[in-house]
Amino acid sequence: MSKSVRVNVTMTSEMHQWYKQQAERSGISMSALMTYALYKNMEQEDSKKEK
């Protein structure tokens, strides 16, 4: 398993508010939601390279 690292991300207040609402609604932390979104983006980009 990969070692986790901490990163600092700057985003718009609208994006922050969206993640905050999603976290409250789902019961999942903002950090976990962002990590999942970044992971899915990474998978999508990797699949483009394979084609």
Protein Blocks (a to p, Z undefined) as FASTA:
>chain_A
ZZdddddddddfklmmmmmmmmmmnopafklmmmmmmmmmmmmmmmmmmZZ
